[in-house]
Amino acid sequence: MGKIFLFALLTCGCFSYGQTDENRDLSLNDIPSRYFETVDKKIAGLDEQISKQTEKYLKALSKQEDALSRKLSKYDSTSATLFGHANQEFADLARKLNSKSEKFSRILSGPYMPYLDSMQGSLSFLRESKQLVTASGAIKQKIEHSLEQVRLLQEKLNEAENIKYIIQERQEEIKQLLSKYTDLPKNISRFFGKYQREVYYYGQQIRELRETLNDPGKLEEKMLEVLNRVPAFREFIRKNSMLASLFAPAVNAGSPVDPSLQTRSQVQQLIQQRALSSGPNGQQILNQQIQAAQAQLTQLKNKLNQLGGSANGDMNMPNFRPNAEKVKSLFQRLEYSVNLQSARASNYFPVTSDFGFSIGYKLNPNSVIGIGGSFKVGWGKDWNHIHISGEGVGLRTFVDWKVKEGIWLSGGAEMNYMERVSSLEIFKNYTSWQKSALLGLRKRYNVGKKLKGNLQMLYDFLHDKHVPRTSALLFRVGYNF
């Protein structure tokens, strides 16, 4: 959230800039050549994902309603009429989402989108910039096209909010219908549980896509940085951005900092003035009013939780544990890792190091499965006899389960070929491969924003069957990214 808020403040011109850039003008050379293509590609990709995911969930909900209707009609034929023509109704929702002419009767909007606000503000400013419009007709066409793309995406996001609200209403209607029966068969309750999960995950899917959009790329950040050095752009955003329109202008808007939002000191000064104007007990009265307002907010929050709602408009599902990974794409659920393991020299082998690599798939936030491989490098007998050589390869599979924050239970199976690879024939016959069954602990820790380190201590249950016999404990260090 901190990154999104910082990005929103950037577009409102709430930063201070050096005096050397205060009087500069915007020129055609300030706009990166790929800026408009990058914006269009990102918006088009998100537009496609919204349509794809919405159609996917609507089809799943349609199937769930069909199955629920059939089972309920066997139990009570008079109550199954609620479902009506579910297939047609869900198909109509999908058609309206992708139609430019058909619109929803209700206009619902989602939460504030800093990225869209920034893009719409910057593109609108560029469209009105005389230096750019007169310099190149092609630039003007690109600006108009990108603005239209932003507008259409905003409409589609609003329509997705409409669909989410409609299917949540439908879920409540079905829930009310089923609540009339005291002895409802378990198979019907189970099908309704699946229906509830689909409704919940659709809301989470739209939320995930919105969060993806609010993560600007380097090119977009660079462009906004250039624009914010232009006083005319800061003034334009201060007056026309969506975020600025939600707040009253600051009292001293003509100050050098020129904030678009009220500062903490201004709010405190206003409160003190109100307290003094209320008489000798003004401060006490004001405190009582604040406490009463906080109590009302707490009551409203409790009612919202009881109704199954949340602050972002999504439905809470207290009857099952949501899987945060379910709404992510395949590549977002993959994690890559490398690790290193070294062994001392023996009568049979030189000093060696195993360089391992693996790809894991996140089943949920607490469990990962994956496959990988390794290659063994020999360094020689000692410091006086250093010789780099290839000493074998390995295949591995693993399962990690989160025990507590930073601590994971790790298990897996491995096969290692302990000789130099002369040909690919070794992969046809695994009888000469050394097998291992591993179980131990993995410690994960943050190294950077996306890079995580990990330490592994594993016990090999088949170590006594190795020839020559190897150590029972394996220690590995590595990184996940």
N, C-alpha and C positions, 0 to 999 in steps of 0.2 A: 504494500500500500504506500510505503514511503516513496518508492520510485514513481508511482502514478501521480502522487500529490506534487512531487517535485516537477514532473513533466507538465502538470497543469499550471503550476505557478510560472513556469518558463513561458508558456503561451500568453499569460496575462501581463507580461512585461513587469513582473514584480522584482526583477533583479536590478542591480546597479551595474553600470558599465563604465569603462575608462573614458576619459574625456577625449582621447584621440579618435574614438569611433562615433562620437555624438553627432557630428555634422556630416557624416558620410552619406552618399546617395547609393541607391540600389542600381546595379548595372546587370546586363545580360550575363556577364562573365561570373557573377556571383552565384548563379544557379547551376548546380551540377547537371551535366548532360543527361544522366540517368535518373534524375529525381522524379520526373513525372511517370516514367516507365515503372520505377520501383513502387510508387504509390498505387498505380493502377493494378500492378500485379498482386500486391498484397491484398487490396480490397477485393479484386476479382476472386482470389483464392478463398478468402473468408466467405464471400457471397456463395460460392459453390459449396463450401463445407456446411453452411447453414441449411441450404436446400437439401443436400445429401443426408445430413443427420436427421433433419425434420422428417423427411420421407421415410427414413429407416424406422424411426420411433413410431410414426403414425401407422405404418404397416404392422409393426409388432403389437401395438395397442388394438388395432382392428382384429387381429387374430385372437388376442386374449379375450376381447369382448365376444367374438363368435363362440369361442369355447365356453366362456362363462354363460352365455345365453342358452346354449344347448343343454348344459348341465342343470341350469336353473329351471328351464322349461320342463325337464323331467321331474323336478322336485315340486314346482308350482307353475303350471302353464300360464296362469293369469298375471304373473309378475314379470315375465320375460319380455313384455311389450316395451319396456323402457329402452331396450337396446335398439329397437327399430332396425333401420338399415345402416348399421355401423360402418360397413365397408364404404358406402357412398358418402357418408358424412365425413369420414377421415380423408377420403379422396378429394372432397371439396376443399378441405383445409389445406391440403398440399397444393391444390391448383391455385388457390387464392394467394398462397405464398409466392408463387412464381409468375403470377399474372400481373400485368401492368395496368389492367383495366378494372378487375375485380378487387374490391377493398373490403376490409372488415368493418362491421358496423361500429365497433368500439375502437377508439384510438388510445392504445396503451403505449407507454414509453418505458424503456428500461432505465437503469442507473446512468449517471453522467459518464460519458465516454471522452476522456481527455484527448485521445488520439484523433477521434473524429472532429472534435472541436478545434484542435490545433490545425488539422489538415484543411478544414473548411475555412477557418480564419485566414490561414496563410495563402490559400489559393484565391480567396476572395480579394485579398489585398493585392496579390500579383495581377489579378484581372483588371484592377483599377489603376495599376501603376502605368503611367503614361510612357515611361522610358521603355518598358518591356513590350507593351502592346504596339507601339509605333515602330519598334525595332524589328519585330518579326511577327508575321501573321501566323506562322507555324506554332510559335510559342503560345499565342492566344488560343489556338485550337486545342492545344494540349491542356491548357488551363481549364477551358470550358469542359473538355471531356473528363478530366479528373474531378472537377466539381460535380458533374453529373453522377459519376461513379460514387462519390461520397454520399450524395443525396439518396441514391438508390439503396446503398448499403444501410443507411440510417432507417429508411423505410422498411427494409427487410428485417432488421433487428427489432423494430417496433412490431412488425407482423408476427415474428417469432414469439414475442412477449404475449401477443393476443392468443396465439395457439396454446402457449403454456397455460394461460389463464383459463381457456376454454376446456382443456383436458383436465385441469384441476377441478373445475366446476363439475365436469362429468364424473370424475372420480368420487366427488362428494355425494352426488345423486345416487350412484351405485352403492356407496357405503350406507347411505340412509335406507335404501331399499333392503339391503342384506341385514341391517340391524333389526328389522322387524321380526326376523326368525330367531327363535331361541335354540333350536336344534338343527342348525344348518350343517350339512355334511362337510367333512373336512376337505374333501376334494374341491368343493366350491370356494371355501375359504382360502385354500392354497392357490387357486387360480386368481382370486382377487388380490392376494399378496403379490403375485407376479405382475399384475396390472399396476399396482401401486408403485412397484419398483421401477417399471418403465416410465411412469409419469415423473417420478422423482429424478431419474437419471436424464430425462430430456431437459429438465430445468437446469441440472448441473452441466449438461453438455453445452447449452447456450451460454451459461456463465463462463465455462472454460474458454469458449471461442471469443467471448468479449475480453477476457483477460489476455488472450493471445494478441488481440488487436491493440491492447493498451501497452504493448512492449515495443517501443519504436526502435527501428534499426539505426545503424550508425549514420547512414546517409540522411535519414530524416532528421536526426538530432543535429547533424552538421548544418542542414538547411535552416532549421529553426534558430540555431545559434547565429547564423549570418543575418537572418531577418531581424532578430532581436537587437541587433546593433544599429538598426535604422529607426530613428525616433518616430517617423511617420507610421511604421508598423506597430510599434508599441502603443501609440495613441489609438490606432485603428482597432487593435485587439481589446484595449481597455474599454472601448465603447461598444464593440460589436460581438465579442465572444460570448458563447453560451454561459460560461462560468461567471464572467463579469456581470451578466444580466441578472444573476441570482442574488447579487448583493448590491446594497446602496453604495454610491460613490463615496470615497473617503472625504472627510471634511477638508483636508488640505491637499486636494488633488493636484494643486499646482506646485507642490513641493518638488525638490530635485529628485527624490526617490519615486514620487508619483505612484503610490500604491493604489491598487484597485480594490483592496479589501481593507476593512478597518483593522487597525493595529490593536494590540493588547492594551496599550496605554490609553488609547482613545476610548475603548470600551470601559475601562476602569474609571476614566474621567467622567463618562456619561452616567455611570452608576452612582458615583459620588454626588453629581449634580442632582440626580433624581432623589437621592437620600436626603440631601440638605433641603430640597424644596418641599419635603414632606413633613418638616417640623422637627422638634427636638428628638422625637422617637422614630425618625425616618429610617435610620439604619436598622433598628430592630424590626420595624414593619417590613422592610425590604427583605431581611433574612427570613422572616416567616413566609413571605410570598415565594421565595426561592425554594424553601423546604416543601411547601405545598405543591409547587410545580414538579419537583423531583418525585414526590409521592404519586402524583397523577401519571407521570411517565412510567414509573415502576408498575402501576396497575395496568396501563395499556400494554406494556411489554409482556406481563403475565398472561393477559387475555390473548395476545397474539400467539404466544407459545401454546396455549390451550387449544386454539383453533387450528394449530398445525402450520402456522406461518413462520417466516423468519424475516430478518431485516432486509434481505435482498429479494424478497418476494418468492423465494423457493419454498417448496413444501418440505417440512421435516418428516422423517420416517422413523418414529421411535421403535417400531416393531422389527427392525432389522438394522444391521450395521452396514452403512454405505461403504462402497469401495471407491476411493478417490481416483484410482487408476483406470476405472472402467470407461470414463469419458475422455480419456486421452488417446491419441493416435498410437499406432504401433511403434513408430520411431521415438515417441515421447516416453514409451514404457520400456525401451531398451536402455541398458547401461553397459558400458564397456570398461574393462579392467585389464591391467597388466600387473604382474608380480614377479618377484625374484626369490629364488631359493638356492642356497649354495651348500655344497658338501665337501668335507675334507678328503684328501687323497687316501687311498687304501692300496693294498697289494695288487688289486685288479684294475682300479680306476684312478685317474689323476684328479686334481682339484677341479670340481665342476660347478657350473651354475645353470639352473633351470630358469629360462625366461618363459613365463606363461602369459597367455592372453585368453580372454573369454568374453562372451556376450551373454548378458543376463536379461531375462524378461520378468518384469514386475507383475506378479499375479495380483498383488494388492500392496499397500504401503508396508506390510509386515513380512512379506515373503517374496523370494526371488528364485527362479530356476534358470539354469543356463548350461551352456556347453563351451568348450574351449580346447586349447591345445598348448603344447610347449615344445621347445627345442633345447637340447642340452649342449652346452659349450664347455669344452675342456681347456684348462689353463696351464697344464703341466704338473709336474710333481712338486715343485717348490719354487722359491724365488730364483734359484740358480738354474732352474730348468723350465723356463716359461715357454709354453708351446700351445698356441690356440688351435683347437680342433673341434670337429663336430662329433659328439658322443652319443647322439640318439635323439628321438622325438617322443612325444607323448600325446595322448588324447584324454580328455577329462569331462566330467559332467558334475554338476553341483546343485545343491539346494540350500538356501539361506533362510533362516527364520529369526525374526527380531524378538529378542528376549526383553530388552529394555533399551532406552535411548543410547545409541552408540554401540551396544553389545548385541551380537548376532550369533545364533547357533548355526554352525556350518557343517554340512556333510556332503559326501560325494564319492564317486568311484573314478579310478584312473587306470590307464594302461600305458606302460612305458617301454619303449624299445631301447635297450641299454647298449646297443652297438652302433657303429658308424653306418649310416644309411648308404648302401651301395646301389640300390635300385628300388623301384616302387613295388616290387614283388613282396616286400615285407608286410604290406597292408592287406595281402590276400590270405595270410596265415598268421593268426594271432597267438599260436601256441608258444612262440618264443618271447612273447611280451610279458613283462612283469606287471602283476595286478596289485592294486591297492584299494582298500576300503577305509575311508577317512571320516573322522568325526572330531569336531573341536569347536573353538570359539574364534570369532572374528571381531576385531575392534575397529570401528569406523570413526574417523575424525575429519573435520573440515580443514582443508588446506587453502582453498580459495573459494570464489563464488560458485564455480561449477566443478572444481576438482576436489576429490575427497581421498584421503589416505586410508589404508587399512593394514592391520597387522593380524596374522593368522597363526594360531597354534593348533595343530592337528595331530591326532593319534591314528596311526596306521595299524588296523587290526590284522593285516596279512604280512606284517614285516618279517615274522619268523619263518615265512615260507619263501622268502627271497634268497636267491643264490647269486652272489654272496649275501649274507644277512645284512639288512640295512637298519638304520635307526628307527625306533618306534615313533619318535616325535619329529614332526616337521614344522619348521618356522619359516613363514613367508612374509615379505613386505611388498606392498604394491599401492596402486592408485586406481580410483574409479572416476570415470568422467562420462 
